[in-house]
Amino acid sequence: MIPNMDSFGFSSPVLLSAAELKLLQSLVYQECGMCFDERREHFLQDRLQRRLRIRGLDNFSSYYRLLTSPEGKQEFTALLENLTVNETSFFRNKPQLELFQKVILEKILQQKQARRDWTLRVWSAGCSTGQEPYTLAMLIAEALAYYYLRNPLPFSMPMTKPLIPPPWRVEILASDMSYAALRAAQEALYVEHQMEGVDYSYRLRYFDKVGDRYAIKSPVRELVQFDFHNLKTEFLPQRNDIIFCRNVMIYFDEAEQKRLVKKLWRCLNPEGYLFVGHAESLFGLTDQFQMTHLNNGTAYQRTEETV
Ligand SMILES: C[S@@+](CC[C@H](N)C(=O)[O-])C[C@H]1O[C@@H](n2cnc3c(N)ncnc32)[C@H](O)[C@@H]1O
């Protein structure tokens, strides 16, 4: 089908009726929890036009039929990829990362060592192009090296020190619902302007320069496992000591935020910690977490009252 053309041969936007817009909003909401209310309607319309153009369709009802058909799964994925905001950076929100590394991680490592549990599980939920989970990997590696200096383990270390000193095992799971973001994250190559938050000591230790890009070194990459997870679903990774879910629920409405926070509670080990974005808060969403606030950094600890 030929898209609507104006007299100059340019395709003109397909105008959606209020009912069609509502239908699209609710499809997207049901699939991934993202809420496109009046403030973000324009963005939704704009991205829809792109998909219509790519598909060569000139009306919404054909597109809707495609989306909801068995063959429409791929198109739905493409539409959602167009709707996600993947903005991220290395060492984003430094005060919060200080709280994570210097206080919370330290406490968790001590508790784990006391009970001879040497596995640390961290989940970056909504990891975008990987800067967040790789930042966590670097911070954890540094913390463990420092921790090891002060708390010698009851056996000798190999001569060439591994990034994670044994017997510790660090598993960082990083997930997103954008395949494009996950592919970029796995590629682990970043250009200069993406390196803004990375100081020179980190660049030297954890990156290789490849042409004009920076590649994350293999030992750091190997700490991070990438996977597809849609946070709207119930099947999410369990038994995490720490979850970072930052700047994701900002795109959800309050009902969806409440559902997500309940699920994240279940995905944490008892007394585990949840970190949300700078502009996000659990206030009014739950009473299953207790807030820790220090030097401008905030974290939420799972409390054990069952609801
Ligand atoms: C703004 S980025 C945040 C990246 C990183 N957490 C940070 O704070 O820098 C939001 C990410 O959440 C992902 N996202 C949005 N809705 C999602 C959902 N329902 N399930 C999984 N990921 C989702 C998007 O694809 C995007 O990569």
PDBQT file of the ligand as one rigid body, heavy atoms in Angstrom, charges set to zero:
ROOT
HETATM    1  C1  LIG A 401      16.602   5.351  30.494  1.00  0.00    +0.000 C 
HETATM    2  S1  LIG A 401      17.203   3.717  30.306  1.00  0.00    +0.000 S 
HETATM    3  C2  LIG A 401      17.990   3.483  31.877  1.00  0.00    +0.000 C 
HETATM    4  C3  LIG A 401      19.284   2.718  31.785  1.00  0.00    +0.000 C 
HETATM    5  C4  LIG A 401      20.032   2.536  33.100  1.00  0.00    +0.000 C 
HETATM    6  N1  LIG A 401      19.263   1.770  34.039  1.00  0.00    +0.000 N 
HETATM    7  C5  LIG A 401      20.389   3.877  33.706  1.00  0.00    +0.000 C 
HETATM    8  O1  LIG A 401      19.770   4.329  34.646  1.00  0.00    +0.000 OA
HETATM    9  O2  LIG A 401      21.311   4.517  33.191  1.00  0.00    +0.000 OA
HETATM   10  C6  LIG A 401      15.703   2.769  30.494  1.00  0.00    +0.000 C 
HETATM   11  C7  LIG A 401      15.812   1.340  29.967  1.00  0.00    +0.000 C 
HETATM   12  O3  LIG A 401      14.701   0.589  30.434  1.00  0.00    +0.000 OA
HETATM   13  C8  LIG A 401      14.288  -0.291  29.431  1.00  0.00    +0.000 C 
HETATM   14  N2  LIG A 401      12.889  -0.677  29.659  1.00  0.00    +0.000 N 
HETATM   15  C9  LIG A 401      11.768   0.095  29.586  1.00  0.00    +0.000 A 
HETATM   16  N3  LIG A 401      10.673  -0.635  29.851  1.00  0.00    +0.000 NA
HETATM   17  C10 LIG A 401      11.113  -1.897  30.103  1.00  0.00    +0.000 A 
HETATM   18  C11 LIG A 401      10.452  -3.111  30.427  1.00  0.00    +0.000 A 
HETATM   19  N4  LIG A 401       9.129  -3.182  30.533  1.00  0.00    +0.000 N 
HETATM   20  N5  LIG A 401      11.198  -4.212  30.604  1.00  0.00    +0.000 NA
HETATM   21  C12 LIG A 401      12.551  -4.150  30.490  1.00  0.00    +0.000 A 
HETATM   22  N6  LIG A 401      13.236  -3.040  30.183  1.00  0.00    +0.000 NA
HETATM   23  C13 LIG A 401      12.516  -1.916  29.992  1.00  0.00    +0.000 A 
HETATM   24  C14 LIG A 401      14.504   0.477  28.140  1.00  0.00    +0.000 C 
HETATM   25  O4  LIG A 401      14.639  -0.365  27.019  1.00  0.00    +0.000 OA
HETATM   26  C15 LIG A 401      15.784   1.267  28.451  1.00  0.00    +0.000 C 
HETATM   27  O5  LIG A 401      16.922   0.607  27.962  1.00  0.00    +0.000 OA
ENDROOT
TORSDOF 0
